[in-house]
Amino acid sequence: MVMTFKISDFLPEEYANLTTLNDTILDLTNPAYQVLISMDDTTYTANILSGKLTFKRAQNLLVDKKQVEVILSGYFEFKAIFNEKTVTVSDGRFDVGISSDNFYIY
């Protein structure tokens, strides 16, 4: 199972701009946000009934005084309908490093 949060109203030009997400809470019922759940080679768009995505921390990681990535840490929870089933996800957590190696602009 893979869960993806799509934030279509936030389009940073470079990964360093991700630090603006620090201490930000997104209401997942906002139509600009989507939760995609992939299972068994099928991707479903969850119909979010309530929920939030919290970026507790967004900080630069420096090595030898040079920025190498932005670390995003936070929490998520939501109630949704997907694949004709109701689901509740609580106490979700993420910690991810974003750098020039895994940041892309389409």
Order of alpha helices (4+ residues) and beta strands (2+ residues): beta-beta-beta-beta-beta-beta-beta
